[in-house]
Amino acid sequence: MSQEDNRAIPDQIEYWNTEAGRAWTARQESWDTAMKPFSDASLIRAAVAPGESVIDVGCGCGATSLQLAELVGPKGRVLGVDVSKPMLARAKERGAGNPVLRFAEADATTYAFEPGAADLLFSRHGVMFFAEPERAFANLRSALKPSGRVAFSCFRTPRENGLITTILNAVAELVPPLPKMNPDDPGPFAFQDPERVKRILGAAGFKSVALEPVDVQTDVSNGKGMEEALVNAMEIGPASRALQGATPETRAKAEAALRSVFTPLQQGNKVLVGAGIWIVTAKNG
């Protein structure tokens, strides 16, 4: 990646190549389980067909790229792009030997995609972190065929997403507040406003932009019960950044607080938390 690319979203690139990238890679199996309801809902709306060429934006550790590779079959192509070296390394391990799959360490805002070659731009919660979303989507659109389309998932409002707010609220009194973010800043809720999403995609040249609200229940424990849910929440969940550098005493208090809010959500070996997402679809012209 060039120095110019690195300047495009420096905070996000640093974050996903340091503590976040390492933690998400270490907890990849659990997070794949937690995010699978998002993937499944998005893939249904994407209507992937055999033989298609797909770009998976923000592919992370490769779970969605592997799903897409199965759907396009042996005559299709899937390119997974991400800025995180550790997560891409795991994705490449998981996709090794699959001729349909390839991966690129790339900022989607500036990467030189093959022009007009892709049928579908897909992303599971990977596009909310663009520092320049209109520019990023315009660049991604250049990779689409004239008949191409886009399908991605993103969070709705904080109050509709216990997956984040329940966990953050549990530890809020124990840690310094996270930096206050403006609604348009890159982050989990950057695409909560449907009108903003329509403006961004419209400015990038997309047509027929539609947002469908979908509610899911996600298991933050990977089917392994309370202890796994607590580790996930503190290592890769929204509380992880807030707890970075916290003392052992504070971490112990945070664990107790999280246990208290998770207990009513436990169903057998699962800890189910609600999430409200948009499934966004659009066409290239």
C-alpha positions as CSV (number, residue, x, y, z in Angstrom):
1,M,0.0,0.0,0.0
2,S,1.4,3.4,-1.0
3,Q,2.0,6.3,1.4
4,E,-0.9,8.1,-0.3
5,D,-3.2,5.1,0.4
6,N,-2.1,5.1,4.1
7,R,-3.0,8.8,4.4
8,A,-6.6,8.1,3.2
9,I,-7.8,6.7,6.6
10,P,-4.8,6.8,8.9
11,D,-6.7,6.2,12.2
12,Q,-8.6,3.2,10.9
13,I,-5.6,1.7,9.2
14,E,-3.6,1.9,12.4
15,Y,-6.4,0.6,14.5
16,W,-7.1,-2.4,12.3
17,N,-3.4,-3.2,12.0
18,T,-2.7,-3.1,15.8
19,E,-4.9,-4.0,18.7
20,A,-8.2,-4.5,16.8
21,G,-6.7,-6.5,14.0
22,R,-4.8,-8.8,16.3
23,A,-7.7,-9.3,18.7
24,W,-10.3,-10.0,16.0
25,T,-7.9,-12.5,14.4
26,A,-7.4,-14.3,17.7
27,R,-11.1,-14.4,18.3
28,Q,-12.1,-15.1,14.7
29,E,-14.1,-18.2,15.3
30,S,-16.3,-16.6,17.9
31,W,-16.8,-13.4,15.9
32,D,-17.7,-15.3,12.8
33,T,-20.6,-16.9,14.8
34,A,-21.7,-13.5,16.1
35,M,-21.7,-11.9,12.7
36,K,-23.2,-14.8,10.8
37,P,-26.8,-13.5,11.1
38,F,-25.6,-10.3,9.4
39,S,-23.9,-12.2,6.6
40,D,-26.9,-14.5,6.0
41,A,-29.4,-11.6,5.8
42,S,-27.1,-9.7,3.4
43,L,-26.3,-12.6,1.1
44,I,-30.0,-13.3,0.7
45,R,-30.6,-9.7,-0.6
46,A,-27.4,-9.8,-2.7
47,A,-28.8,-12.7,-4.7
48,V,-25.4,-14.0,-5.7
49,A,-25.4,-16.1,-8.9
50,P,-23.0,-18.8,-10.1
51,G,-20.3,-17.5,-12.3
52,E,-20.4,-13.9,-10.9
53,S,-17.5,-11.7,-10.0
54,V,-17.7,-10.2,-6.5
55,I,-15.7,-7.7,-4.5
56,D,-16.0,-8.3,-0.8
57,V,-15.2,-4.9,0.9
58,G,-13.8,-5.1,4.4
59,C,-13.5,-8.9,4.2
60,G,-11.7,-9.2,7.5
61,C,-10.7,-12.7,8.3
62,G,-12.4,-14.0,5.2
63,A,-15.7,-15.5,6.4
64,T,-17.9,-13.7,3.9
65,S,-15.4,-14.2,1.1
66,L,-15.5,-17.9,1.7
67,Q,-19.4,-17.8,1.6
68,L,-19.3,-15.8,-1.6
69,A,-16.8,-18.2,-3.2
70,E,-19.3,-21.1,-2.5
71,L,-22.1,-19.1,-4.1
72,V,-20.3,-18.1,-7.3
73,G,-18.9,-21.6,-7.8
74,P,-15.9,-22.7,-9.8
75,K,-16.6,-20.3,-12.7
76,G,-16.9,-17.2,-10.5
77,R,-14.4,-14.9,-8.8
78,V,-14.2,-13.3,-5.4
79,L,-11.8,-10.5,-4.4
80,G,-11.6,-9.8,-0.7
81,V,-10.1,-6.4,0.2
82,D,-9.2,-5.1,3.7
83,V,-6.7,-2.7,5.3
84,S,-5.8,-5.1,8.1
85,K,-2.6,-7.2,7.6
86,P,-3.4,-9.7,10.5
87,M,-6.9,-10.2,9.4
88,L,-6.0,-10.7,5.8
89,A,-3.3,-13.2,6.8
90,R,-6.0,-15.3,8.4
91,A,-8.3,-14.9,5.4
92,K,-5.5,-16.1,3.1
93,E,-4.9,-19.1,5.3
94,R,-8.6,-20.0,5.2
95,G,-8.9,-19.5,1.5
96,A,-5.6,-21.2,0.5
97,G,-6.0,-23.5,-2.5
98,N,-9.3,-22.0,-3.6
99,P,-8.8,-20.8,-7.1
100,V,-11.9,-18.6,-7.0
101,L,-10.6,-16.5,-4.2
102,R,-7.9,-13.8,-3.9
103,F,-7.2,-11.1,-1.4
104,A,-5.7,-7.6,-1.5
105,E,-4.5,-5.4,1.2
106,A,-6.2,-2.3,0.0
107,D,-8.0,0.9,0.9
108,A,-11.1,0.8,-1.2
109,T,-11.0,4.5,-1.6
110,T,-7.9,4.5,-3.7
111,Y,-7.2,0.9,-4.8
112,A,-6.9,0.4,-8.6
113,F,-9.7,-2.1,-9.2
114,E,-10.0,-3.8,-12.6
115,P,-12.5,-1.4,-14.3
116,G,-16.0,-2.6,-15.2
117,A,-15.3,-6.2,-14.3
118,A,-17.4,-7.0,-11.1
119,D,-21.1,-8.0,-11.0
120,L,-21.5,-7.2,-7.2
121,L,-19.9,-5.1,-4.5
122,F,-20.6,-6.8,-1.2
123,S,-19.8,-5.8,2.4
124,R,-20.8,-7.0,5.8
125,H,-20.4,-4.0,8.0
126,G,-17.2,-2.9,6.3
127,V,-18.2,0.4,4.7
128,M,-19.1,2.5,7.7
129,F,-15.4,3.2,8.3
130,F,-14.7,5.1,5.1
131,A,-13.2,8.5,5.8
132,E,-14.3,9.7,2.4
133,P,-17.4,7.6,1.7
134,E,-18.5,9.3,-1.6
135,R,-15.0,9.0,-3.0
136,A,-14.7,5.4,-1.8
137,F,-18.1,4.4,-3.4
138,A,-17.2,6.2,-6.6
139,N,-14.0,4.2,-6.8
140,L,-15.8,1.0,-6.1
141,R,-18.5,1.8,-8.7
142,S,-15.7,2.1,-11.3
143,A,-15.1,-1.7,-10.7
144,L,-18.6,-2.6,-11.6
145,K,-20.1,-3.7,-14.9
146,P,-22.8,-1.4,-16.2
147,S,-25.3,-4.0,-15.0
148,G,-23.6,-4.3,-11.6
149,R,-25.1,-3.8,-8.2
150,V,-24.2,-3.3,-4.6
151,A,-25.4,-5.0,-1.4
152,F,-24.1,-4.3,2.1
153,S,-25.1,-4.3,5.8
154,C,-24.6,-1.6,8.3
155,F,-25.9,-0.7,11.8
156,R,-29.0,1.4,12.4
157,T,-29.2,3.7,15.4
158,P,-27.4,3.0,18.7
159,R,-30.7,2.5,20.6
160,E,-31.6,-0.3,18.2
161,N,-28.3,-2.1,18.8
162,G,-27.9,-3.8,22.1
163,L,-24.9,-5.6,20.6
164,I,-23.0,-2.4,21.1
165,T,-24.9,-0.2,23.6
166,T,-25.7,-3.0,26.2
167,I,-22.0,-3.8,26.4
168,L,-20.8,-0.2,26.5
169,N,-23.3,0.9,29.0
170,A,-22.3,-1.9,31.4
171,V,-18.8,-0.6,31.7
172,A,-19.4,3.1,31.1
173,E,-19.0,4.1,34.8
174,L,-15.7,2.2,35.1
175,V,-13.7,3.8,32.3
176,P,-13.0,7.2,30.9
177,P,-15.5,8.1,28.2
178,L,-14.5,7.2,24.6
179,P,-13.9,10.2,22.3
180,K,-17.2,11.8,21.3
181,M,-17.9,11.1,17.6
182,N,-20.0,13.2,15.2
183,P,-22.8,11.3,13.4
184,D,-20.8,11.5,10.1
185,D,-17.5,10.3,11.6
186,P,-16.2,6.9,10.5
187,G,-17.4,4.3,12.9
188,P,-20.1,1.7,13.7
189,F,-23.1,4.2,13.3
190,A,-21.8,6.3,10.4
191,F,-24.5,4.9,8.1
192,Q,-27.4,4.9,10.6
193,D,-29.2,7.7,8.7
194,P,-30.9,6.3,5.6
195,E,-31.0,9.8,3.9
196,R,-27.2,10.1,4.4
197,V,-26.7,6.7,2.8
198,K,-28.8,7.6,-0.1
199,R,-27.0,10.9,-0.6
200,I,-23.6,9.2,-0.5
201,L,-24.5,6.5,-2.9
202,G,-26.3,8.9,-5.2
203,A,-23.3,11.2,-5.3
204,A,-21.2,8.2,-6.2
205,G,-23.4,7.5,-9.2
206,F,-25.6,4.7,-7.9
207,K,-29.3,4.4,-8.7
208,S,-32.3,2.7,-7.1
209,V,-30.8,2.9,-3.6
210,A,-33.0,1.0,-1.1
211,L,-32.6,0.3,2.7
212,E,-34.4,-2.6,4.3
213,P,-34.5,-2.7,8.1
214,V,-33.6,-6.2,9.5
215,D,-33.5,-7.2,13.2
216,V,-31.3,-10.1,14.2
217,Q,-30.3,-11.9,17.4
218,T,-26.6,-12.6,17.6
219,D,-24.8,-15.0,19.9
220,V,-21.8,-13.3,21.4
221,S,-20.7,-16.6,23.1
222,N,-20.1,-18.8,20.0
223,G,-22.4,-21.4,21.7
224,K,-19.9,-21.8,24.5
225,G,-21.8,-20.0,27.3
226,M,-21.2,-17.1,29.6
227,E,-17.4,-17.2,30.0
228,E,-16.8,-17.1,26.2
229,A,-19.3,-14.2,25.9
230,L,-17.4,-12.2,28.6
231,V,-14.0,-12.8,26.9
232,N,-15.4,-11.7,23.5
233,A,-17.0,-8.6,24.9
234,M,-13.8,-7.5,26.6
235,E,-11.4,-8.5,23.9
236,I,-13.1,-7.7,20.6
237,G,-16.5,-6.1,21.5
238,P,-17.2,-2.4,21.9
239,A,-15.9,-2.5,25.5
240,S,-12.4,-3.6,24.4
241,R,-11.3,-0.1,23.3
242,A,-12.7,1.5,26.5
243,L,-10.9,-1.1,28.6
244,Q,-7.6,-0.7,26.9
245,G,-5.0,0.0,29.6
246,A,-7.4,-0.5,32.5
247,T,-6.1,-1.9,35.8
248,P,-6.9,-5.5,36.7
249,E,-9.3,-4.2,39.4
250,T,-11.2,-2.2,36.8
251,R,-11.3,-5.2,34.4
252,A,-12.6,-7.4,37.2
253,K,-15.4,-4.9,37.9
254,A,-16.2,-4.7,34.2
255,E,-16.4,-8.4,33.9
256,A,-18.9,-8.5,36.8
257,A,-20.9,-5.7,35.2
258,L,-21.0,-7.5,31.9
259,R,-22.0,-10.8,33.6
260,S,-24.9,-9.0,35.2
261,V,-26.3,-7.7,31.9
262,F,-25.6,-10.9,30.0
263,T,-27.3,-13.2,32.5
264,P,-30.9,-12.3,31.5
265,L,-29.8,-12.8,27.8
266,Q,-28.4,-16.3,28.3
267,Q,-30.3,-19.1,26.7
268,G,-28.6,-22.4,27.3
269,N,-25.0,-22.1,25.9
270,K,-25.9,-19.0,24.0
271,V,-25.9,-15.3,25.0
272,L,-28.2,-13.6,22.5
273,V,-28.0,-9.8,22.0
274,G,-30.2,-7.9,19.6
275,A,-28.9,-5.9,16.6
276,G,-30.8,-3.6,14.2
277,I,-29.2,-3.3,10.8
278,W,-29.9,-1.9,7.3
279,I,-29.4,-4.0,4.3
280,V,-28.6,-1.5,1.5
281,T,-28.9,-2.3,-2.1
282,A,-28.3,-0.2,-5.2
283,K,-27.7,-0.5,-8.9
284,N,-24.9,0.9,-11.2
285,G,-26.9,3.2,-13.3
